């Protein structure tokens, strides 16, 4: 993991689970559609509270394990996705046997890892021909009010990576394929505030900085007329990547 922000989420595990969006089923299915027939052993690495884990666990015959560096996040995952084995670990150091998996997936997580080290370690645990899948939900900053909202909160490490051209993977994986899905999520003013509180920038910010950000958000929401239980459609783009492990 690249810095203290990467392991900050455990202190806001409940907020993260309640406020972060789920992954579209079709995007997750696309990531894994090239798995050979009968392949079902999958690890969700950087699993957090299980946002991606639960989509995969719902697939028939899936055998899923969850890995995360933060024990508090894994505790929440065990509540939200009962029965999934959990392990403390990182993409660079996985507590899993060689060639024991058909796929490894990471949701909202690859931007925190060292790509070369993580690729090699995931290549160790994924059998030849298996899949590495990467996925992000990101607000659509092409929309004016969303771009202003992001400016108040500060861009995330994920947004910066995606804007810079996307993720990098290394041996033993080949060329990345990518696909996008656009959708909207109706949110109230309170839900938008809580979503902001789940972000690493705010979790690690000073109380003064957090207060300033929330004041800026309130000014924007006042301008947009988002009050009480009124909702505004927050547009998202889900970007997924998949890549095959070379033989």
LUMLUMSE-948868 format. One line per 4 residues: number of its first residue (from 1); for each residue z, x, y of C-alpha. Coordinates in Angstrom, 1 decimal. Layout:
// residues N
NUM = Z X Y | ...;
This chain:
// residues 247
1 = 0.0 0.0 0.0 | -0.9 1.3 3.4 | 2.1 0.5 5.6 | 5.3 -1.4 6.1;
5 = 3.4 -4.5 7.0 | 2.0 -4.7 3.4 | 5.4 -5.2 1.9 | 6.9 -7.4 4.7;
9 = 6.0 -10.8 3.2 | 9.0 -11.2 0.9 | 11.3 -12.1 3.8 | 9.0 -15.0 4.6;
13 = 8.1 -16.0 1.1 | 8.8 -19.7 1.6 | 6.9 -19.7 4.9 | 4.0 -17.9 3.2;
17 = 3.8 -20.4 0.4 | 4.1 -23.5 2.6 | 1.6 -22.4 5.3 | -1.1 -20.3 3.8;
21 = -4.2 -22.1 2.6 | -5.2 -22.4 -1.1 | -8.4 -20.8 -2.4 | -11.4 -23.1 -3.1;
25 = -11.9 -23.5 -6.8 | -15.6 -22.9 -6.6 | -15.0 -19.5 -4.9 | -12.6 -18.4 -7.7;
29 = -15.0 -19.6 -10.4 | -17.8 -17.6 -8.8 | -15.7 -14.4 -8.9 | -15.2 -14.8 -12.6;
33 = -18.4 -16.5 -13.8 | -19.9 -13.2 -15.2 | -17.1 -12.6 -17.6 | -18.3 -12.5 -21.2;
37 = -17.8 -15.6 -23.4 | -14.2 -15.8 -24.6 | -12.9 -13.4 -22.0 | -9.6 -14.8 -20.6;
41 = -7.1 -12.0 -19.9 | -6.7 -11.8 -16.2 | -4.3 -10.1 -13.8 | -3.7 -11.3 -10.3;
45 = -2.7 -8.1 -8.4 | -0.9 -8.5 -5.0 | -0.3 -12.0 -6.3 | 2.3 -12.9 -3.6;
49 = 3.6 -16.5 -4.1 | 0.8 -17.4 -6.6 | -1.9 -18.9 -4.3 | -4.7 -17.4 -6.4;
53 = -2.7 -17.2 -9.7 | -2.4 -21.0 -9.9 | -6.1 -21.6 -9.6 | -6.8 -19.2 -12.5;
57 = -3.9 -20.4 -14.6 | -5.4 -23.9 -14.5 | -8.5 -22.7 -16.4 | -8.7 -23.5 -20.1;
61 = -7.3 -20.8 -22.3 | -6.6 -18.4 -19.4 | -4.0 -15.8 -20.1 | -2.8 -14.7 -16.6;
65 = -0.2 -12.1 -15.5 | 0.9 -11.6 -11.9 | 1.6 -8.2 -10.2 | 3.1 -7.7 -6.8;
69 = 5.2 -4.9 -5.1 | 7.6 -7.5 -3.7 | 10.2 -9.0 -6.1 | 11.0 -11.8 -3.6;
73 = 7.4 -12.9 -3.6 | 7.3 -12.8 -7.4 | 10.5 -15.0 -7.5 | 8.7 -17.6 -5.4;
77 = 5.6 -17.3 -7.7 | 7.8 -18.1 -10.8 | 8.8 -21.3 -9.0 | 5.3 -22.3 -8.1;
81 = 3.5 -21.2 -11.2 | 6.0 -21.5 -14.1 | 5.3 -19.6 -17.2 | 3.2 -16.8 -15.8;
85 = 4.5 -13.4 -16.6 | 5.3 -11.3 -13.5 | 5.5 -7.5 -13.0 | 6.5 -5.4 -10.0;
89 = 3.6 -3.0 -9.3 | 0.7 -2.2 -7.1 | -3.1 -1.9 -7.5 | -2.6 1.9 -7.5;
93 = 0.1 1.8 -10.2 | -0.2 -1.1 -12.7 | 2.5 -1.6 -15.4 | -0.2 -2.7 -17.9;
97 = -1.9 -1.0 -20.9 | -5.3 0.6 -21.0 | -8.3 -1.7 -21.5 | -5.9 -4.7 -21.8;
101 = -7.7 -7.1 -19.4 | -11.0 -8.8 -18.9 | -10.6 -9.1 -15.2 | -8.4 -8.1 -12.2;
105 = -8.4 -10.2 -9.1 | -6.8 -9.7 -5.6 | -6.4 -12.4 -3.0 | -5.7 -11.3 0.6;
109 = -4.7 -7.9 -0.8 | -7.4 -5.3 -1.1 | -7.2 -4.4 2.6 | -3.7 -3.0 1.9;
113 = -4.7 -0.6 -1.0 | -6.2 2.8 -1.2 | -9.7 1.9 -2.5 | -10.4 5.0 -4.5;
117 = -7.0 5.2 -6.3 | -6.9 1.4 -6.9 | -10.4 1.3 -8.3 | -9.6 4.1 -10.8;
121 = -6.3 2.4 -11.8 | -7.9 -1.0 -12.2 | -10.7 0.6 -14.1 | -8.1 1.9 -16.5;
125 = -6.7 -1.5 -17.4 | -10.0 -3.5 -17.3 | -12.2 -3.1 -20.4 | -15.8 -1.9 -19.9;
129 = -18.0 -4.8 -18.7 | -15.0 -6.5 -17.2 | -14.7 -7.8 -13.6 | -12.9 -6.9 -10.4;
133 = -12.7 -9.9 -8.0 | -11.7 -9.8 -4.4 | -11.2 -12.8 -2.2 | -10.0 -13.7 1.4;
137 = -9.5 -16.8 3.3 | -10.1 -16.1 7.0 | -10.1 -18.3 10.1 | -13.6 -18.7 11.5;
141 = -13.5 -16.7 14.7 | -17.0 -17.8 15.7 | -15.3 -21.0 17.0 | -14.0 -20.5 20.6;
145 = -10.5 -21.9 20.3 | -10.0 -20.1 16.9 | -11.1 -16.8 18.5 | -8.6 -17.4 21.3;
149 = -5.9 -18.3 18.8 | -6.5 -15.1 16.9 | -6.3 -13.1 20.1 | -2.9 -14.5 20.8;
153 = -1.6 -13.7 17.3 | -3.5 -10.4 17.0 | -6.2 -9.8 14.3 | -5.0 -9.2 10.8;
157 = -5.8 -6.1 8.8 | -8.0 -8.3 6.6 | -10.0 -9.6 9.5 | -10.5 -6.0 10.8;
161 = -11.7 -4.9 7.4 | -14.1 -7.8 6.9 | -15.5 -7.4 10.5 | -16.1 -3.7 9.8;
165 = -18.4 -4.4 6.9 | -16.1 -5.5 4.1 | -14.2 -3.9 1.2 | -15.1 -0.6 -0.5;
169 = -14.7 0.0 -4.2 | -15.1 3.2 -6.2 | -15.7 4.4 -9.8 | -15.7 3.1 -12.4;
173 = -17.1 0.0 -10.6 | -20.6 -0.6 -9.5 | -22.2 -2.5 -6.5 | -20.3 -5.4 -5.0;
177 = -21.8 -8.9 -4.9 | -20.6 -11.3 -2.3 | -20.6 -15.1 -1.4 | -19.1 -17.2 1.4;
181 = -17.8 -20.8 1.6 | -17.0 -22.6 4.9 | -14.4 -25.4 5.1 | -11.8 -26.9 7.4;
185 = -8.1 -27.4 7.2 | -6.4 -30.1 9.4 | -3.2 -28.6 10.8 | -0.5 -29.8 13.2;
189 = 1.0 -27.7 16.0 | 4.1 -27.0 13.9 | 2.0 -26.0 10.9 | 0.0 -23.6 13.0;
193 = 3.2 -22.0 14.3 | 4.5 -21.6 10.7 | 1.2 -20.1 9.6 | 1.5 -17.5 12.3;
197 = 5.0 -16.7 11.2 | 3.7 -15.9 7.7 | 1.6 -13.0 9.1 | 2.7 -9.4 8.8;
201 = 2.2 -8.7 12.5 | 4.7 -11.4 13.4 | 7.1 -10.7 10.5 | 7.4 -7.0 11.7;
205 = 7.3 -7.7 15.4 | 10.4 -7.6 17.7 | 12.0 -10.9 18.7 | 10.6 -10.5 22.2;
209 = 7.1 -10.0 20.9 | 7.4 -13.0 18.5 | 8.6 -15.2 21.4 | 5.7 -14.1 23.6;
213 = 3.1 -14.9 20.9 | 4.6 -18.3 20.3 | 4.5 -19.0 24.1 | 0.8 -18.0 24.1;
217 = 0.1 -20.3 21.2 | 1.9 -23.2 22.9 | -0.1 -22.7 26.0 | -3.3 -22.9 24.0;
221 = -2.2 -26.0 22.0 | -1.3 -27.7 25.3 | -4.7 -27.0 26.6 | -6.3 -28.4 23.4;
225 = -4.1 -31.5 23.4 | -2.5 -30.7 20.0 | 0.9 -32.4 20.2 | 3.4 -34.0 17.8;
229 = 1.8 -35.0 14.5 | -1.7 -34.7 15.9 | -4.0 -32.4 13.9 | -6.8 -30.1 14.7;
233 = -9.4 -28.9 12.2 | -8.9 -25.1 11.6 | -12.2 -23.8 10.3 | -12.0 -21.2 7.5;
237 = -14.5 -18.9 5.8 | -13.6 -17.9 2.2 | -15.4 -14.6 1.3 | -15.4 -13.5 -2.3;
241 = -16.6 -10.3 -3.9 | -17.2 -9.4 -7.5 | -18.1 -6.2 -9.3 | -18.6 -5.2 -12.9;
245 = -16.8 -2.3 -14.5 | -19.3 0.1 -15.8 | -19.4 0.9 -19.5;
